[in-house]
Amino acid sequence: MAETPADVVAELKASIPTNPHGLRPWWERVDQEHHELLAAIHEAWRAGELGAKQITAARRISQKLRTYGITIGEQGVIAWLKRPTAL
């Protein structure tokens, strides 16, 4: 059976990322095993437990995440900290 135009369009829509940069954000690509850690860090930041200086906190978080194999820079951490939820 031949594909219909609607089938082709549906397949194309499903294969094109919705993110304008073509990739999902780093926090969505992190292995499941690290989700609890990310949630705890994000919650601590939102609660004010990691200080008031976002760049300083982002630097330290970035350094710590590298020890878990998550390589993300300060700007990526800052974008993540601004989110209302960790994931």
N, C-alpha and C positions, 0 to 999 in steps of 0.2 A: 504494500500500500504506500503510495507516495505521500510525502509530507504536504500538509496544507500551508498556505501562507501564514495562517495563525499559529501553526506549530513552529514554523521557522522563527517568527517574531517572539514567541514565548521562550524558545530555546536561547535566542540571542539575549533577551532581557535577563534571563537567569544567569547567563555567563558573564555579564558586564557588571563589574563592581559598582556599588552605589556611592562609594567614597570617591570624591573627585580626584584624589591622589592615586587611586587604584589599589591601595592596600588598606586592610583593616588597621585600626590603631593598635599600637603595641600591646596595650592592656587586654585587648581581645585575642591576641595571638599567643599570650603566655600560657604555658602548660597548666592544666587543671591543678596539678599538685601545688602551684604557687598562688592560687586564687585566695586561699585563706590568709596567707601572708600579705598579699596586696590589700585585701579588705581591712586587715588590722592596721596597716600603715596609713591607709586613706582615712580610716575612722579616727585614728590618733591625730592626724593633721586637722581634720574638720573639727575636732574637739579642742584644738588649741594646745595639744600636748607636745607638739614638736616646734614650739616657738612661733614667733610672729613673722619672721623673715622668710619669705617663700623661696628666694634663691638659695639661701643657706640650707634650708631643709631639703630642697631639691638636690643640691650637691651631695649631701650626706645620704639621701635616699638612693640616688644614682649609684654611689659608691657601694652601698650595702647590697643593692640588687645585683650588682656584678658578681658578688660572692655566691649568688644563687644561679649564675649563668644567664642573667637577664641584663643584656647590654643596652642601656638607654641613657641618653644624655640628659642634662639638666632641663633643657627646653621641653623635651618629651615628658619629663616628670611634672613640670609646671602645668602643662596642658592637662595632664591626668589629674593633678591635685585640684584643678578648677572645676572638675566634674562633680555633680551632686552625689554620684555613687562611684564605687571603685571599678566596677565592671559593667 
